[in-house]
Amino acid sequence: MAGECPLHKNTESKSNRLTLGQVDFINCLPINIPIEEKVIEINATIKSEIPSTLNKLVLSGKISSNGPADSVLLFSKYPIEELERAYIALSFASATSNKLTEIILNKYMHLNVTLKVENLKLAELPKGYSAALLIGDHALFEFSRGPRDLFLYDMGSLWKMHTGLPMVFGIWVVRNEVMDKYPEEVRMIAALLNKAKEKGLGDMFDTIVKKSINKVGLSQDFYRTYFEHLSYELNEECKKGLVLFEKICSELNQKALIKV
């Protein structure tokens, strides 16, 4: 990156003091690719993992959908309203999407279901399961396999239908003690992440689409629409959706419906 900024001064003492969690999914490519290709340089250790792993490490911009998310999908043998007393496999990759599925089925559709986290990457339903939730690239890959005898439900669309609000699937967060100790570096990283997003959705967008096709072979038109459905801004409507989601999660946590 041209010029010198505080984050790049005195690299011997500051280098790698911070670790930045990076979700290794296609929906994050508009931010990840400019950083990986050194168009935007961030002086931190980058750790790429699935969302649930980063949550456990507390390393965690924002990704939301105001309707279809296209990569948080429930694959079901039966229409969703017929899943009463069904066993449903949840994704090992995302606590947020699992809780969203619980909210949709339990709170809004009033279905009595058994939810269990499974190590599934494809919708090859284990014996006894009627539906499976897949997220991210796993969901896109399964969708790319084409029509089968399965019903397909977009959980972002169902959240929007029942609440009227966007669904926030991910945000950048920072530990309080890190912000207190390294405020300058954290602010600089936040600014660089925004620059990466602008690059990825701007003059690097064609590269992002090509990289997406290389990861999961869907069409160029599909990915252009896919990224249009996603929002990388935390506006007031998104904040309302996030507050509602947190409130409902707190209520449902008393019931502990999800089995791990």
C-alpha positions in Angstrom: 0.0 0.0 0.0 1.4 3.4 -1.0 2.6 5.7 1.8 3.2 4.9 5.4 0.5 4.7 8.1 0.7 4.2 11.9 -0.1 0.5 11.5 3.0 -0.1 9.4 5.5 1.9 11.4 7.9 0.2 13.7 6.9 -3.2 12.3 9.4 -5.1 14.5 7.5 -4.1 17.6 4.0 -4.0 16.2 4.0 -6.8 13.7 1.5 -9.6 14.3 0.4 -8.1 17.7 -3.2 -8.6 16.5 -5.0 -11.6 15.0 -7.8 -11.1 12.5 -10.4 -13.8 12.1 -11.5 -14.3 8.5 -14.4 -16.4 7.5 -13.4 -18.6 4.6 -16.7 -18.5 2.6 -17.6 -17.0 -0.8 -19.8 -14.4 0.8 -16.7 -12.9 2.4 -14.6 -12.8 -0.8 -15.3 -9.1 -1.4 -13.3 -8.4 1.7 -10.9 -11.4 1.8 -9.6 -11.2 -1.8 -8.3 -7.6 -1.7 -6.4 -8.5 1.5 -5.1 -11.9 0.2 -3.9 -10.3 -3.0 -2.2 -7.5 -1.1 -4.3 -4.8 -2.7 -5.1 -3.8 0.9 -2.3 -4.6 3.3 -3.2 -5.3 6.9 -0.5 -5.8 9.5 -2.1 -8.6 11.5 -2.0 -12.4 11.6 -5.0 -13.6 9.4 -6.8 -16.7 10.7 -9.2 -18.3 8.2 -11.9 -20.6 9.7 -15.6 -21.4 9.6 -17.8 -19.0 11.7 -18.4 -21.4 14.6 -14.6 -21.9 15.1 -14.0 -18.1 15.1 -16.8 -17.6 17.6 -15.2 -20.0 20.0 -11.9 -18.1 19.6 -13.7 -14.8 20.0 -11.9 -13.4 16.9 -14.4 -12.0 15.0 -17.9 -5.2 8.5 -20.9 -7.2 8.7 -22.9 -9.4 6.4 -26.7 -9.4 6.3 -29.5 -10.1 3.8 -32.7 -8.1 3.4 -34.5 -11.1 2.1 -32.7 -14.1 0.4 -29.3 -15.0 1.7 -28.9 -17.7 -0.9 -26.3 -19.6 1.2 -28.2 -20.4 4.4 -30.5 -23.1 3.1 -32.7 -25.8 4.6 -32.9 -28.9 2.5 -36.0 -30.9 3.4 -37.7 -34.1 2.3 -41.1 -32.5 3.1 -42.7 -29.1 2.9 -41.5 -27.1 5.9 -45.0 -26.8 7.4 -45.0 -30.7 7.6 -41.9 -31.0 9.7 -43.8 -31.4 13.0 -41.9 -33.8 15.3 -39.2 -34.1 12.6 -35.4 -34.5 13.3 -33.4 -31.8 11.7 -29.6 -31.8 11.2 -28.0 -28.4 11.9 -24.7 -27.1 10.5 -21.5 -27.6 12.4 -20.2 -24.4 10.8 -22.5 -21.7 12.2 -24.2 -21.1 15.6 -26.1 -18.0 14.2 -27.8 -19.9 11.3 -28.6 -22.8 13.7 -30.3 -20.4 16.1 -32.1 -18.7 13.2 -33.5 -22.1 12.1 -34.7 -22.7 15.6 -36.4 -19.3 15.7 -38.1 -19.8 12.4 -39.4 -23.3 13.1 -40.1 -23.0 16.8 -41.2 -19.4 17.4 -42.8 -18.4 14.1 -44.0 -21.7 12.7 -44.8 -23.3 16.1 -43.3 -26.6 15.0 -42.2 -29.1 17.6 -38.9 -30.4 16.1 -35.7 -32.0 17.4 -32.6 -30.1 16.3 -29.1 -31.6 16.4 -25.7 -30.3 15.2 -24.1 -32.7 12.7 -20.9 -32.7 10.8 -22.6 -32.4 7.4 -21.2 -30.8 4.3 -23.9 -32.1 1.9 -27.6 -32.7 2.2 -27.1 -36.4 2.3 -29.5 -36.8 5.2 -28.5 -39.2 7.9 -31.0 -41.9 8.7 -33.9 -40.6 10.7 -33.4 -36.9 9.6 -36.1 -35.1 7.6 -34.1 -32.0 6.8 -30.6 -30.5 7.0 -29.4 -26.9 7.3 -26.3 -26.0 5.2 -24.5 -22.7 5.1 -21.9 -20.8 3.1 -20.0 -22.7 0.4 -21.5 -26.0 1.6 -25.0 -24.7 0.8 -23.9 -23.2 -2.5 -22.3 -26.5 -3.6 -25.3 -28.5 -2.7 -27.5 -26.0 -4.5 -25.2 -26.3 -7.6 -26.0 -30.0 -7.9 -29.3 -29.1 -9.3 -33.0 -30.2 -8.7 -33.7 -33.3 -6.6 -36.6 -34.6 -4.6 -35.9 -32.0 -1.9 -37.7 -28.9 -0.8 -35.4 -25.9 -0.5 -35.9 -23.0 1.9 -33.9 -19.8 2.2 -33.7 -18.9 5.9 -32.9 -15.2 5.3 -36.1 -14.9 3.3 -38.1 -16.7 6.0 -36.7 -14.3 8.7 -37.6 -11.3 6.5 -41.1 -12.7 5.9 -41.8 -13.2 9.6 -40.1 -10.1 11.1 -40.0 -7.5 8.2 -36.4 -6.9 9.1 -33.0 -7.8 7.6 -31.1 -10.8 9.0 -27.5 -10.0 10.2 -25.4 -13.2 9.7 -22.0 -11.8 10.7 -20.3 -8.8 12.1 -16.7 -7.8 12.9 -16.1 -7.8 16.7 -13.1 -7.0 18.8 -12.2 -8.0 22.3 -12.6 -5.1 24.8 -9.1 -5.6 26.2 -7.6 -5.5 22.7 -9.5 -2.2 21.9 -8.2 -0.8 25.2 -4.6 -1.8 24.6 -4.3 -1.2 20.8 -7.0 1.4 19.9 -4.9 2.9 17.1 -4.3 -0.4 15.4 -7.9 -1.6 15.8 -9.2 1.6 14.2 -6.7 1.3 11.4 -7.7 -2.3 10.7 -11.4 -1.3 10.7 -10.7 1.4 8.1 -8.7 -1.0 6.0 -11.4 -3.6 6.1 -13.8 -1.0 4.8 -11.4 -0.2 2.0 -11.1 -3.9 1.2 -14.9 -4.1 1.0 -15.1 -1.1 -1.3 -12.4 -2.6 -3.6 -14.1 -6.0 -3.6 -17.5 -4.6 -4.5 -16.0 -2.0 -6.9 -13.2 -2.4 -9.4 -12.3 -5.9 -8.2 -15.8 -7.3 -8.5 -15.2 -9.2 -11.7 -12.3 -10.9 -9.9 -14.5 -11.8 -7.0 -17.1 -13.4 -9.3 -14.4 -15.4 -11.1 -13.0 -16.6 -7.7 -16.5 -17.6 -6.6 -17.1 -19.6 -9.8 -13.7 -21.4 -9.2 -14.8 -22.3 -5.7 -18.3 -23.5 -6.5 -19.3 -23.8 -10.2 -22.4 -21.7 -10.4 -23.0 -19.1 -13.2 -21.6 -15.6 -13.4 -25.2 -14.3 -13.4 -25.9 -16.3 -10.2 -23.0 -14.8 -8.3 -23.8 -11.2 -9.5 -27.3 -11.6 -8.1 -25.9 -13.4 -5.0 -23.7 -10.5 -4.0 -26.6 -8.1 -4.8 -28.7 -9.9 -2.2 -26.0 -9.4 0.5 -25.4 -6.2 2.3 -22.1 -5.2 3.9 -23.4 -2.1 5.7 -24.8 -2.0 9.3 -27.7 0.4 8.9 -30.5 1.1 11.3 -32.8 -1.6 9.9 -30.0 -4.1 10.3 -29.5 -3.0 13.9 -33.2 -3.5 14.6 -33.0 -7.0 13.2 -29.9 -7.7 15.2 -31.5 -6.5 18.5 -34.7 -8.6 17.8 -32.6 -11.7 17.0 -30.6 -11.3 20.2 -33.8 -10.8 22.2 -35.4 -14.0 20.8 -32.2 -16.0 21.3 -32.2 -15.0 24.9 -35.8 -16.2 25.3 -35.1 -19.5 23.5 -31.9 -20.2 25.4 -34.1 -20.9 28.4 -35.5 -23.9 26.5 -32.2 -25.2 25.1 -33.7 -26.9 22.1 -30.5 -27.5 20.1 -28.5 -30.6 20.9 -24.8 -30.6 20.2 
